[in-house]
Amino acid sequence: MNIVRLLRGGLPANRRFIFVITCLSGLGNAGLVALINQAAEHALLGRAVGSQLLVAYLLTLAFFLLANRASLQQTNRFVQSRLEATRRRLVAKILRADLRTLETLGPSDIYLTVAQETDHLSQTLPLLIGAAQSAFLLLFLLVYIATLSFVSFVVVAGFIALGIIVFVGRQRALSGALAEVHHREAAMLETLSHFTLGFQEIRLNADKNDAIFRHFAEVTGRLKTVVVGLGGRWVTLLQFSNAFVFLLVGVVVFVLPVFFSGYTDTIYKIVAASVFAIGPMAAITSVVRLVGRAEAGLGHIYSLEQRLDEGAPAAVAPLPRQRSPFRAFASIDLVGTTFRYVDADGITTFTAGPLELSIKRGEIVFMTGGNGSGKSTALKLLCGLYAPTGGRIVCDDVAIDEANRQEYREIFSSIFMDFHLFDRLHGLEDVVPEEVDRLIARMELSDKVGFRKGRFTTSDLSTGQRKRLAMIVSLLEDREVYLFDEWAADQDAHFREVFYTEMLPDLKARGKTVVAVTHDDRYWDRCDRRVALDLGMMLPAGGA
């Protein structure tokens, strides 16, 4: 079981303590039932209950409350620590995964699994300890019934075992539906993102707006159908559990006295124990759906982990903590480098390369080509975000592989078309605020953005202005190679001029290397060399 797999981690001493304290809680609960039965017997026979029985009851009650409290607290602490470890492990694997694996998985499935599933488990798993206590109480009640009548114990235990077998079998049938709910929810989340990310486009096109809404309605309709079907199965299961509880009491009250002699004297005790068993059985059956949901959620988490492991490099080098040995590089070469895009069925959809390119330190290289020609792929290969499927990447005669790829990546700073602007300067906590303010002024954003407490005061800006903030971060990182993917495309005419005639020469003067994807042919004379791509192939386009 996935739940057992989750809880198997952590310190064994913690698990043993939780098991013992939960067992003691169930034992205390069963002890209360026995004492209540004993007091009822005294009342039936006209005898005084006595102070000793009252004191024993109060002490047992105090013992049960303390054990129950400790059990719930320790279990919740243990479960939350295991979930935190699971979240960290998942995110660590996401950080180690290659870019293409994350692109294939898609953000919707990752967010849904890491955030929603773990959040659901965080709320659900602590409730299972109540069911565990109920299971122990049920066990002790059966032992108590056995002390009263072994025949009754066999009949009751056999009836309960039969009910559990049927119940578990029906519960397993829900697992497939729960998995489908997860996938339907991921599809709904992905469709929902179109309404926010593509708001401008759909506002300008009523047909597109209506079509997307119809698609969303179809997705939510399919989700509703799956959830309603799941609810119907759960109602059937709940009806079975309710009927089973009362059938058990009926067997005890109506059947056993008929077939077994000598049973009448203890009938009321066994009936009382059976009635007390209704509560634990109801508690167990009420969380069975939660158990199934938790099993399915953990299944999605472990499935995501498996896919991340399958897409992870064979040998993952630790993140470098010292200056990269490649920072003093003289040249970077793509030697017959290729990269294949493969779909879920393993079919190659696009191949970039073989690429032949040599980048010298301090060069400004412009990369040109039409849409879909492979420019962004070439940049991601160049900086090591994509591992080549053929050929080599060589830096100063050192082949780049999994052992040194992260050290190699450390010399690059990039601003891609789909760049992400972080909410604070992560990794640059020691930056001098005056330097940030100077760069903000240079980007002509002083009237819109400030820098306070390690973060920009706002990112609610136009795309071009957000790219300028990304440029500030890139300049603060002070890497050796700068990759710009159509950075100037969203700038106004004035700042486009600034980029080509001031910023790029400044970087070159500082000994930095720049590779920029651009369509601004009027500025092509501002580079040292220009290369063109077409259908994934790199062709020389002459010098500037």
ROGUSE-460518 format. One record per residue: x, y, z of N, C-alpha, C in turn. Coordinates in steps of 0.2 Angstrom, whole numbers, plus 5000, padded with zeros to 4 digits. Example, Ala and Ser with C-alpha at 12.3 -4.5 7.8 and 13.67 -1.06 7.14 Angstrom:
! residues 2
506649725039506249785039506649845039/506449895035506849955036506450005039/
***
This chain:
! residues 544
500449945000500050005000500450065000/500250114997500650184996500650215003/500150205007500150245014500650205018/500750145018501250105021501950125019/501950135012502650155010502850225012/502350275013502450335015502650335023/502250295027502450295034503050255036/503250215031503850175033504450215034/504450275031505050315032505050345039/505550385040505650415046505950375051/505950395057506350355063505950295065/506150235065505750175068505550195075/505950225079505750235086505050275086/504950325082504350365081503750325080/503850275075503350235073503150185078/503650155082503550115087503150145093/503350205094502950245100502250255098/502150275092501450295089501050225090/501350175087500950105088500750085095/501250095099501150075106500650125109/500650185108500250235112499550225109/499450215102498850205099498450135102/498950085102498650025105498450035112/498750075116498550085123497950125123/497850175119497250215118496650165117/496750115112496150075111496050025117/496550005120496449965126496050005131/496250065132495850105137495150115136/495050125129494350125127493950065128/494250005127493949945128493849935135/494349955139494249945147493649985149/493550045146492950085148492250045147/492250015141491649975139491549915144/492149885146492049825151491849855158/492149905160491849935166491149955166/490949985161490250005160489749945160/489949895157489649825157489549805164/490149805168490149785175489749825179/489749885178489249935182488549915181/488449905174487749885172487449825175/487949775176487749705179487649715186/488049755190487849775197487149805198/487049855193486349885194485849835192/485949785188485449735186485249685192/485849675195485749625201485549665207/485549725207485349765213485849775218/486449765216487049785220487349855219/487649875224487949945224488549945219/488649995216489249995211489850005215/489950035220490550035224491050095222/491350115227491850175225492450145221/492650085222493250055219493050055211/492450035209492350025202492350095199/492050145203492050215201492750245200/493150235205493850255204494250225198/494050155197494350125192494150155185/493550165185493250195179493550265177/493650305183493950375182494650375180/495050325183495750315181495750295174/495350245172495350215165495250275160/494750315162494550375158495150415157/495450435162496050485162496550455158/496650385159497150355155497050355147/496350345146496150345139496250415135/496050465139496150535136496850555135/497250535140497950555139498250515133/498150445133498450405128498150435121/497450445121497150465114497450535112/497550585117497850645115498550635112/498950595116499650585114499750555107/499250505106499250475100499050515094/498550555095498350605089498950655088/499250685093499750735092500350705089/500650645091501250615089501150595081/500550565080500350545073500350605068/500050655071499950715066500650745065/501150745070501750775069502150725065/502150665065502450615061502250615054/501550625053501350625046501550685043/501550745046501750805043502450805041/502850775045503550775044503750725038/503350675037503450635031503150665025/502650705025502350745019502850795018/503150835023503650885021504250855018/504450795020505050755017504850735010/504250715009504050695002504050764997/503750815000503750874996504450894994/504950894999505650914997505950864992/505750804993506050754989505850764982/505150784981504950794974505250854971/505250904975505550974972506250964970/506650924975507350914973507450874967/506950824965506950784959506750834953/506350874954506150924949506750974947/507150994953507751034951508250994948/508350924949508850884945508650864939/507950864937507750844931507950884925/508050854919508250894913507550934911/507750994907507251034905506651004901/506950954896506450924892505950884895/506150844901505750804905505150854908/505350904911504850954914504350984908/504650994902504251014897503750964895/503950904895503450844893502950834898/503150834905502650824910502150884910/502350944909501851004909501751024916/501651094917501551124924500951104927/500351094924499751074927499851014931/500050954928500150894932500650904938/501150934937501650944942501350984948/501051044946500651084952500151044955/499751014952499150974955499450924959/499950884957500250834961500650864968/501050904966501450934972501050974977/500651014974500251064979499551024981/499151014977498450984979498450924982/498850874979498850804982499150804989/499750834990500050834996499650875001/499350934999498850965004498350925006/498050885001497450845003497750795008/498250765007498550715011498750745018/498950805018499050835025498450845029/497850855026497250855030496950785031/497150735027496750675027497150625032/497750615031498150565034498050565042/498150625045498050625052497350605055/496850605050496150575052496250495053/496650475049496750395049496950365056/497250415060497450385067496750375071/496250415070495650395073495350325071/495450315065495250245062495650195065/496350205066496750155069496550145076/496450195080496150185087495550145087/495050155082494450125082494550045080/495050035076495249965074495549935080/495949965084496149935091495649925095/495149975096494549965100494149905098/494049895092493649835089494049775091/494649775090495049715092494949695099/495049745103494949735111494249715112/493749735109493049725110492949645108/493249625103493149555101493549515106/494049535109494349495114493949495120/493649545122493149545127492549505126/492249505120491749455118491949385119/492649365117492849305118492949275125/493049325130493049305137492349295139/491849315136491149305138490849245135/491049235128490749175125491149165119/491549105119492049095113491649085106/491049045107490649035101490349105098/490149145103489949215100490549255097/491149245100491749275097491849255090/491749185089491949155082491449185077/490749185079490249205075490349275073/490449325078490549395077491149405073/491649375075492349385071492249365064/491949305063491849285056491449325052/490849355055490449395051490849465050/491249495054491549555053492149545048/492449485048492949465043492649465036/492049435035491749425029491549495026/491249535031491049605029491649645027/492249645030492849675028493149655021/493049595020493349565013492849595008/492249595009491749625004491849695003/491949735009492049805009492649825005/493249785007493849805004493849794996/493549734994493449724987493049774983/492549804986492149854983492549924983/492949934988493349994989493949994983/494249934982494749934977494449954970/493849934969493549954962493450034961/493550074967493550144966494250174964/494750134965495450164964495450194957/495250154952495250174945494950244944/494350244947493950304946494250364949/494650354955494950404958495550434954/495950384951496450404946496250444941/495650424938495350464932495150534935/494950544941494750604943495350654943/495950624945496550664946496750694939/496650644934496850664927496350714924/495650704926495150754924495250824927/495450824933495650884937496250924934/496750884932497350914929497150944922/496750914918496450934912496051004913/495651004918495251064919495751124921/496251104925496651164927497051184921/497251144917497651164911497151214906/496551194906496051224902495851294905/495851294912495651354915496251404914/496851384914497351434913497351474907/496951444902496851484895496551544896/496051544901495651604902496051664905/496551654909496951704912497551714908/497951664906498551674901498351704895/497751684892497551704885497051754885/496951794891496351834892496351884886/496851914884496851974879496651944872/496851884871496751854864495951834864/495651804869494951784869494551844869/494751904873494351964873494251994866/494751984862494752014855494451974850/494251914852493951864847493351824850/492751844849492151814852492151744850/492251724844492251654842492751614846/493351634847493851604851493651594858/493351654861493051654868492551594869/492051594864491551544865491751474864/492251464859492551394858492951374864/493351414867493651394873493251384879/492651424880492151404885491851344884/491651324877491351264876491851204878/492451214876492951164878492951154885/493051204889493051204896492451174899/491851184896491251154898491251074897/491551054891491650984890492050954895/492650984897493050954902492750954908/492451004911492151004917491550954917/491150944911490650894911490950824912/491450814909491750744909492050734917/492250784920492450784927491850764931/491350804930490750794934490450724933/490450694927490250624926490650574930/491350584930491750544933491550544941/491550604943491450614951490750594953/490250604949489550574950489550504950/489850474945489950394945490350374952/490850404953491250394959490750394966/490350454966489950464972489450404972/489150384966488650324966488950264969/489550254967489950194970490050194978/490150264980490350274987489650264991/489050294988488450284991488250204992/488450164987488250094988488750064993/489350084993489850064998489550085005/489350145006489150175013488550135015/488050125010487450085012487650015014/488149985011488349915013488549915020/489049965022489349975028488749985034/488250025032487750035037487349975038/487149945033486749885033487149825037/487849825036488249775039488249785047/488249845049488349855056487649835059/487049845057486449825060486349755059/486549725054486549655053486949615058/487549645060487949615065487549615072/487249675074486849675080486349625080/485949625074485449575073485649505074/486249485072486449415073486549405080/486849455084487049445091486349445095/485849485093485249485097484749425095/484749415089484149365087484449295085/485049295083485249225080485549185086/486049215089486449175094486049145099/485549185102485149155108484749085105/484649085099484249025097484648965096/485248975094485648915093486148895098/486248935103486748915108486448925115/486548865119486248865126486748905130/486548925136486948955141487149025139/486849045134487049115131486649175134/486049155137485549205139485849255145/486249225149486549255155487049315153/487349305147487849355145487649395139/486949385137486749415131486749495131/486649525137486649595137487349625137/487849585140488549605139488749605132/488649555128488849545122488449595117/487849605119487449655115487749725116/487949745122488249805124488949815120/489349765120489949765117489849775109/489349745107489249745100488949815098/488549845102488349915101488949965101/489349955106489949995106490349985100/490349925097490749915091490449955085/489849975085489550015080489950075079/490150105084490550175083491150165080/491650115082492250105079492150085072/491650035070491550015063491350075059/490950115062490750175058491250215056/491750225061492350275061492750245055/492850175055493350145050493050155043/492350135043492050145036492050215033/491950265038491950335036492550355033/493150325035493750355032494050305027/493650255025493850215020493950255013/493450295012493450335006494150385006/494250405012494850445013495450405012/495450345014496050305013496150295005/495550275002495650264995495850334991/495650384993495850454990496650464992/496850444998497550455000497950404996/497750344995498150294991498150324984/497650344981497650374974498150434974/498150474979498550534979499250514979/499450474984500150454984500350414978/499850374975500050344969500250394963/499950454963500050504958500750534960/500950544967501550574969502150524967/502050454968502550414967502650404959/502050404956502150404948502550464945/502350524948502750584946503550574948/503650544954504350534955504650484950/504350434949504550384944504750414937/504250454935504350494928504950544929/505050574934505650614935506250574936/506250524939506850474939507050454932/506550434928506650404922506950464917/506750524918506950574914507650614917/507850594923508450624926509050594922/509550634922510250614919510450554923/510850504920511150444923511550464929/511950514929512350534935512250614936/511950624941511850704943512450724947/512750774944513350804948513050854953/513350854959513050904964513150974962/512751024964512751094962513451124965/513751154960514451184962514351234967/514851234972514851284978515451334977/515851324972516451364971516351394964/516851434962516851464956516951414950/516551424945516551374940517251374936/517551314935518251314931518151334924/517551344922517451364915517451434914/517451474919517351544919517951584915/518451554914519051584911519051554904/518551524901518551494895518751534889/519051504884519251544878518751534872/518451464872518051454866517551394868/516951404865516451344866516251324859/516251254858516151234852515551174852/515051184847514551134846514851094840/514951024841515350984836514850934834/514450944828513950894826513450884831/513250934835512750924840512050924837/511650874840510950864838510550854844/509950874843509450864848508750844845/508450794848507850764845507250774850/506650804847506050814851505650744850/505450714855505150654855504450654859/503950634856503250634859503150574864/502550574867502450524872502450454869/502350444862502450374859503150364857/503650404858504250394856504450414849/503950444846504050464839504450534839/504950534835505350604834504950654830/504750714833504350764830504850814826/505450824829505850874826506550864828/507050874823507750864825508150924823/508450954828508951004827509650984826/509951004821510650984820510750934814/511350914813511950934817512151004816/512351034822512551104823513251104823/513551154820514251164820514351234821/514651254827514651324829515251334834/515651384833516251404838516151474840/516051474847515951544850516651564854/516951614852517551644855517351694861/517751694866517651734871517651804869/517251844871517151914870516851934863/516551884860516151894854515451914855/515151944850514451964850514251924843/513851874844513551834839512851844839/512551854833511851864831511651794828/511051774830510751714828510151724824/510051714818509451734814509051664811/508451674809508151624806507351634807/506951594803506251604804505951564810/505351574811505051534817505051464816/505251424821505251354821505951324817/506451374817507051354813507551324818/507351324825507851294830508251334834/508151404833508551454837508551444844/507951434847507951424855508251364857/508151314852508451244854509151254854/509451284849510151294849510451334855/510051384857510251414863510251374869/509751334870509751284876510251234875/510451214869510951164869511651194871/511751254868512351294870512451304877/511951314881512051334888511951264892/511851214889511751144893511151134896/510551174895509951154897509651094894/509851084887509651024884510350984883/510250924885510850874884510850854877/511350854873511250834866511150764865/510750744860510650674858511150644854/511550684851512150664847512650724846/513250704844513750754844514050774851/514350834851514750854858514650924859/514750944865514851014867515551014870/515951064868516651064870516851134872/517051134878517351204881518051194882/518451234878519151234879519451164879/519251124874519451054873519251004879/518751024883518450984888517750964886/517650904885516950884883516450894889/515850924887515350934893514950864893/514950844899514450784900514150794907/513850734909513350744915513850764922/514450744921514850754927515050834928/515150864922515350934923514750984920/514250964918513751004915513451064919/513351044925513151104930513651154931/514251134931514851184932514851224925/514751194920514751224913514151274913/513551254915512951304915513151364919/513551364924513651424929513951484925/514251474919514551534916513951564911/513351544911512851574907512351614911/512051664908511451704910511051714904/510451694905509951694899509351734900/509051764895508351784895508051754889/507651704890507251674885506651704883/506251684878505651714876505151704882/505151644885504651624890505051634897/505351684898505751704904505251704910/505551694916505151694922505551754927/505151794929505451854933505251834941/505751814945505651794951505451854956/505151844961504851894966505451924970/506051894970506551934974507251904971/507751934973508451924970508751864973/508451804972508751744974509451734972/509851714977510551704976510951764975/510651824976511051884976510851924982/510751894988510551924994511051984996/511751974994512252024996512352084991/511852084987511952144982511852214985/512252254982512252324985511652364982/511152384986510552414984510752474979/511252514980511352564976511552544969/511852484968511952464962511352444958/510852414962510252394959509852464957/509852514961509552574959509852604953/510552594952510852624946510652594940/510552524940510352484935509652504933/509252514938508552534937508452594933/508952644935508952704932509152704924/509652654924509952644917509452614912/508952574915508452544911507852584911/507952654913507352704913506752674916/506852644922506252624926506152654933/506552704934506552734941505852764943/505452784938504852814940504252754940/504452694939503952644940504152584945/504852574946505052524950505552544955/505552514961506052534966506352464969/506852464973507152404976507152414983/506752364986506652364994506652294996/507052285002507152225005507252165001/507752174996507952114992507452104986/506952144985506552134979506352194976/506052194969505852244966505152264969/504952324969504352344972503752324968/503752314962503252294957503552254951/503152214949503252174942502652184938/502152224940501552244936501752294930/502152264925502352314920502252284913/502352314908502352294901502852234900/502752194895503252144894503952164893/504052224889504652254888504952274894/504552304899504852334905505052274910/504652224909504852164913505452134911/505552134904506252104901506852154904/506652214905507252254907507352234915/506852224919507052194925507452134925/507252084920507652024920508352044917/508452094913509152114911509552134917/509152174922509552194928509752134932/509352084933509552024937510151994933/510051984926510651954923511251994923/511252054923511852094924512152094931/511752084936511952074943512252004944/512051954940512351894941513051894938/513251934933513851944931514251874928/513851844924514151784921514551804915/514851754912515351764907514951764900/514451724899514051724893513351744894/513151784889512451814890512051784884/511451754885511051724880510351774880/510251804874509651844873509251814868/508651794869508151764864507651814863/507751854857507251904855507151954861/507651974864507552024870507252084868/507552114862507352184860506652184857/506352124855505752124851505152164855/505152164862504652194865504852264868/505352294865505552354867505352414862/505252474865505152524860505752544856/505652584851506152604846506752634850/506652674855507152704859507652654862/507252614866507652564870507952504866/507652494860507952444856508652474853/508652544852509252574850509752564856/509552584862510052574868510352504868/509952454867510152384868510752374863/510652384857511152374852511752414851/511652484853512152524852512552544859/512252524865512552544871512652474875/512152444876512152384881512652334878/512552314872512952254869513652274869/513852334866514552364867514852364874/514452384879514652384886514852314888/514452264886514652194888515252174885/515352184878515952164875516552204878/516452264880517052304883517252264889/516752234893516952204899517152134898/517252114892517552044890516951994890/516352014890515851964890515651934883/515351884883515151854877514451854876/514151874870513451874869513251834863/512751794864512351764859511651784859/511451824854510751854854510351834848/509751804849509351794843508951854842/508951874835508651944833508451934826/507851974825507651994818507752064816/508052104820508152174819508752184814/508652174807509152174802509552244802/509152294804509552354804510052364808/510152314813510652314818511152264817/511052224812511552164811512252184810/512452244809513152264809513452274816/513052264821513252274828513552214831/513552164827513852094829514552084826/514952034829515552014826515451964821/514851924822514751874817513951854818/513751834812513051814812512951744809/512551704812512351634809511651634808/511451594804510751584802510551504803/509951494805509651424806509051424801/508951364798508451344794508251274795/507651254797507451184798507951144803/508151184808508651144813509351144811/509551174805510151164803510451234803/511151244805511451304806511851314800/511751374797512151394791512551454792/513151464789513451524790513151584786/513151644789512751694786513251754785/513851744786514351794785514451844791/515051874791515151924796514751984796/514852024801514452094801514852144797/
***
